Amino acid sequence: MVWAESVPRVWRERVRKYRLIGGRCPSCGNVTYPHRLVCPFCGYEGLEPIELPRRGKVVTFTVIRHPPRGFEGREPYVIAIVELENGARILAQLTDVRPDEVRVGMEVEGVFRKFREQSSSGIIEYGIKFRPVI
Amino acid sequence: MAGRVYVIGAGATKIGEHWDKSLRELAVEALLAAVKDAGISKREIEALYVGNMMSGQLQGQEHLGALVATWAGIPGVAACKVEAACASGGVAFHQAYLAVASGLYDCVAVVGVEKMTDALPSDVTAALATAEDQEYVVFTGASFVGLNALLYRLYLEKYGVKQENVASFAVHCHKMAVANPYAQFRRAVSLEEVMSSPLIADPIRLLECAPVGDGAAALILCSEGFLKRNPRDEIVEVTGSSVATDVLSVHERKDPLDAAAFRRAVEAAMRMSRVEVNDIDVLEVHDAFTILGVLSLEVTGFAPKGEGSRLVVEGELEPGGKIPTNTLGGLKARGHPVGATGVYQILDVVLQLRGKAGPNQVSEAEIGMAQNFGGVAGTVAVNVLKRVR
């Protein structure tokens, strides 16, 4: 299996994924997603966990027409870099939108959605996708 | 003080769909060809570095160092696999360089190999995506092509460049590959064919992507002392070798088009070699997607930002142009057996510096540079080679 079919992994990631927990660096001020111990920009050890805002704008996007394993049959779907209101950036799948409706600069908001199933009898993975703000 | 390092042997398999050959057979074929080319006994090899990305996923096979050494008939050598996504080959070469430059070994082999056609396309797509963060990026359903497409759209919007101009990079590579007996696609394509090929991840079209293929390339590196004991006519020296990394995920980088690792690796390799950008006679860029080829020309310093595609359109990448680039087809048409690519690039530079590049020979080529990306330039290996008179 190319991506790890693992119940402990899904359990371990649940807070950061379900609640969009990023890390703010007290030293350089950068906010990264997800939260981790060490700042990738300045190396400071001790990032503060913060819940990220769920609103942002599309910076760039693509339409996946040939998906990797685990996402077959869902294509075409949109993947975008979203800049959240506090400046943090997240890579996200867009939902509730047709690919031809997506524009750079479009305002989006995070919603809780299903991502994939680890086989027909396996655990179901959830997380935050983004949809256009109406 | 690092010792001098030379490339004295080069060999490769044709790139393509090798249904009848296994990963190990491809690796051994290339390695033995390189040994023969060097005119040495394979018993002289003291260490072996195998550049490969996906054998664990596509063949269920790891431990390639001992495997390839055994099948090549040189068990006993120091050997290991080197993995850095699509930069595995370039980084493996860097390790081989370090092994000789350190003075520990006098004769070292590097083999890049990838066997991609054993697996289903969706599995290859998933395996390539392991270059990115599995838990927070690939989890979203992003493919590796898709991540590069994010950059492509940013680039087109930021600089107002027409996609046709960037896509011309593929036309150039196919034109060059016609003369390369190792190439996967020895046929020209038109810009119309590229622009009407199916979308893979918007705006990237099928013919803007390097193909899936199998192949292996090998090089023999040696010290100054070894070269004196085993003299040969065409001598190529490795004058600069560097590897740099960037923040792994594109969305976390301050400016996704900045290519920080790439800039660092190019600067370091040129400083080591004591060359300026205009001294470079032949260039191999990592055009896994047309946009990466164009960006590479700009970051290396051959064109201002946003204007790299002009060099392509005006024919400046061809032999005789301002900067002959991917003269044997590049990733797009020579082929991109992922972990082998970095070694094929250096091999193509070696052929040019030896004056053995065939119809696309660049006259009086003295200095060549090979640039190999892993992930979305998360790892970059840059190697500079020079002909020794």
Interface residues (C-beta under 8 A of the other chain):
Chain A: V2 W3 A4 R9 E13 K17 T32 Y33 P34 P40 F41 V59 T60 F61 T62 V63 I64 R65 H66 P67 P68 R69 G70 F71 E72 R74 Y77 I79 A80 I81 R89 I90 L91 A92 Q93 P99 V104 F115 R116 E125 G127
Chain B: Q57 P121 S122 D123 T125 A126 A127 A129 T130 Q134 E135 Y136 V137 V138 F139 T140 G141 A142 S143 V145 G146 A149 L150 L151 R153 L154 E157 P198 L199 I200 A201 D202 P203 I204 V247 S249 V250 H251 E252 P256
